[in-house]
C-alpha cells in the first residue's frame, strides 16, 4: 500500500477505488453473502492492481484464495457483525486522503480475525 500512497493518485485510480467502495456498500445493503464477498474481493483486487502488485490480484483466483476465504465467510466470518460499509468506507477515505497507514490499521483486525478463523477450520 505504500506504493499507492507514495505518489499523487490519478483520477482513474481514485474513481476505481470509489467505484469498488460503492459496490461494497450496495452489496452490503442489498446483496447476498456471495455478492458481498465478490465485492470485497474485487475491492482488494483493485487495490493490489493500483499498487502495482499484479501477483496478489491474480493469486486470489489462481491459488484458490477466494475459495478458502469464501468458506470462512460462509461459515459466519463476514456475517458476525463485521461492518463492511463502515470499515471499507473508512479505508477508502484514508486511501483517497493518502493515509495508507490508517487504511492498513483499519484492515488489519479483519485480516487477523480471518487468519485465526482459517486456522481453526483446518484443525
Secondary structure, DSSP 8 states (H G I E B T S, - for coil): -HHHHHS---HHHHHHHHHHHHHHHHHHHH--HHHHHHHHHHHHHHHHHHTT-HHHHHHHHHT-HHHHHHHHHHTTTTTTT--HHHHHHHHHHHHHTT-HHHHHHHHHHHHHHHHHHHHHHH-
